[in-house]
C-alpha cells in the first residue's frame, strides 16, 4: 500500500465551513505556530481579490492512514490515526494554517454581524482553492511532507526541529505551554509565533543533557533525535524554580534577556549537581534580590575590563564562556550560599545496616498511620514495598542528613505521603 496524492477544487466558503466544523486536526508537531502579521494578511487578501493566489492547502486523509497502518501492522501509527478518527477528525492539516486562520477570521468579521458584505469580500468566498490531499500516509510521511513543503514563510530551524517525531519535541512543546508566562516576559524569546520560546527551552535541555557540548544549531538538531531524555525529573524540577525566579525578576523591572535567563538556569542547575546545593523555595524573593544585586555589582566592577572579563560584553552572547560565567556567579555568591540554599548530604539513602540497627533499637516496632505500633520482623521491614527508611526531622531535599539520628522506619504509604513536608 503506497502513499497517494489527490488534488481537489473547493470553494473557499465550503472550505471555511468544513474547517469550522471541527473535522480537521492541527498536529503541533507538523504545524508552525500562527506567525502572520498584518502585512502578510493584507498581501494574501489582495491575492485572493485578484485571484492570483496559487499555493495548495495540504491535508492528510486520516481514514486511509488507518488502513495503511493496519496493512503495515504499524501499531504506533495505528494508535495515532485511529485515536484521531475516533475523536471525529477526518483530516490532518499539514500546510496552510496561517491562510486558514485568516480566512476564518475574515469570514467571521464579515458574515456574523448581519451587515451587508462588501462585494470584493463576497467574491473571495465564491472563489476556489486547491486542496492537496495525501492518502495512505504514515506518521513519518507527515513530518517529511511538512519539511519539504514551502509556504509563505519557510520554516526556521526550531520549526524544523519541532517537526522531528520523538520524546524531545513532545517534551519541549509541553514545557512551552506550561511556562508561556515566564517565557513571555523575556524579549525576543517571547516571539512565540516562530517558536523562539521553544528554542530557548531546548538550549536549557541541551545544557542539562550534556553541559560540555556547545549549544549550536547542529547539536540542538541532534538532541531532538535522541530516543530518551536523561534525568527528566531533575530538569523539570530546576525549570520550575527558574520560572518562579524569572517572574520575580520581571517584577523588579530589571532588564531581562535570553542571557540573564540562561545564566540563572545554569546557576541553579549546577549548584545542585556540581555542589549539592538546592535553593530554599521559601526564600526565592530574597534569593532573587541578592542574585540581581551581585549581577549589578559585576557589571559595575568590570565595565572597564577587557571583553573576556567584562560581564556586560560576556553576556552579549547567551551560550559562550559558560564555564567562566558560572564560576563568576558562584564565586560572588559564595559568602551567601548558606543563606539561600540547602546543602544535600553526599549519602541520600539509608543502607540496610542503618535500618536494621535502628529497627532493633526500636524493639522491632513500627509506627502506623493511625498512631498505633506494630511489631515487624527485620525481613518484613526490609521489604521496600511496605516499609521505608525515612528522614525523621528534616527531609533530604531540605538538607537533612542521612545519619541514624535522622532515620525513622515508616510504612511506605506514610513515607510517600510525607514527601518532603516536615
Helices and strands as residue ranges (DSSP letters): E 4-11, H 12-20, E 24-25, G 28-30, H 38-49, E 57-61, H 62-72, H 75-86, E 91-95, H 97-111, H 119-126, E 128-135, H 139-148, H 157-162, H 167-178, H 180-183, G 192-194, H 196-209, H 217-224, H 232-251, H 258-273, E 277-279, G 281-283, H 284-302, G 307-309, H 311-314, H 322-333, G 334-336, H 337-340, E 341-343, H 352-361, E 365-367, E 373-375, H 378-381, E 387-391, G 396-398, G 404-406, E 407-411, H 412-418
